[in-house]
Amino acid sequence: GAEEGAEEPEERPVAGDADAAPELDGGVEAVRTMVAALKTALGFAVQMGGAVSVLCRLLASSTPSDAIEAAGLLVRLKQFGVDGADEGVRRMLGLVFSRDQSVRDAAVEAVDVLFLAGAESPVAAAEGLARVAAASALGELAALEEVLKLLVSDGRVPADGAVIKALWAQAGDRAGAHEASRAAALTVLSMCAARTPEIVGGARLVVAAAALDGACQTRKTSNPALARAAAAVLARARPGGNAGTPESLGVCAPACPADHPAFAALARVLSPTSPLPGRGWYPCAEQAIAALYALHPDPEGVAADVVRSFAAAAFPAANVANEGGEDLPKGADACAGINAAHLARFLFVLGEVGLRHLVHVEGLAPPGRPARG
């Protein structure tokens, strides 16, 4: 009776609940003071964001101190997360090509402070470098590679260091990492390997080969960016290939056996039926051919097989005549069945193989030969 008719006590929101009324210490005046402070902070942040474009222009100043001070301020803006600072930092990388040594050092130190020494952990450092590589344009990538080469030479990015291991872990993480981040990690690794090829040696070749193979499974699931980055890493594993010098570590490192997984992955790219679509195939093929000449024990033979396979796909009428022992077709019959896409790929492969083979033959020549007249 009485217990059933009693009203239940109203539940009041407690502190921390979404429905709880905010408690303002100090009353209305404190709120006004806080709003004024936030307005001032927002105005300052907007002003700093607008200063990034001015700092980017100062980076191109002919006065070294202007460029150095601008780079230092961009580093601080990046550390505080000011809008536009990321783009400014990527523009700052170009200072590494300056003729002034102090300006070049400023670019290298900036990358060290932002992404290496200032990172919370090696994993965070690897992720930061990968993000920069993923967002950079072609010229900025060239500058980033030059900076990383200098950092590797100075020992600040050791070949077996924690940052390199974190980059390999990110590149090989097929379950947790996005393919774009894997491609960016492989791009950074290829940059570092330009100075120290040991970064790609041993079992790490298999990781890069697996990434390349996974990016070229089917046309629907193919990823040209990841395939190109993986092939570029393979191309850096043995500088100069069979024609390498002791300084380039080419002849010091043995060629991979012909049944190495890397060659099966490269064959998925260097095939007329490659699943890589359209324009995305060309940069992948360029790096794949470079990897063949770097790693294969018989690059001349395998490159000739690649050229023949693309020629057969480009000129099907001539291929049928050769198989049947007939005379080669002439005139309009010679052009029958030619596909423009297959022809374009054949010409690209022919030119790229010719260029790589010329470099290969030049490297095989004795170092003391007389110069050509």
HELIX and SHEET records of a PDB file:
HELIX    1   1 ALA A    2  GLY A    5  1                                   4    
HELIX    2   2 GLY A   27  LEU A   58  1                                  32    
HELIX    3   3 PRO A   64  GLN A   79  1                                  16    
HELIX    4   4 ALA A   85  MET A   92  1                                   8    
HELIX    5   5 LEU A   93  PHE A   97  5                                   5    
HELIX    6   6 GLN A  101  VAL A  111  1                                  11    
HELIX    7   7 ASP A  112  ALA A  117  3                                   6    
HELIX    8   8 PRO A  122  ALA A  135  1                                  14    
HELIX    9   9 LEU A  138  SER A  153  1                                  16    
HELIX   10  10 ALA A  162  GLY A  172  1                                  11    
HELIX   11  11 GLU A  179  ALA A  193  1                                  15    
HELIX   12  12 PRO A  197  VAL A  200  5                                   4    
HELIX   13  13 ARG A  204  GLY A  214  1                                  11    
HELIX   14  14 PRO A  224  ALA A  235  1                                  12    
HELIX   15  15 GLY A  241  ALA A  243  5                                   3    
HELIX   16  16 PRO A  261  VAL A  269  1                                   9    
HELIX   17  17 GLY A  278  GLY A  280  5                                   3    
HELIX   18  18 TRP A  281  LEU A  295  1                                  15    
HELIX   19  19 PRO A  299  ALA A  314  1                                  16    
HELIX   20  20 PRO A  316  GLY A  324  1                                   9    
HELIX   21  21 GLY A  331  CYS A  335  5                                   5    
HELIX   22  22 ALA A  340  LEU A  364  1                                  25    
END                                                                             
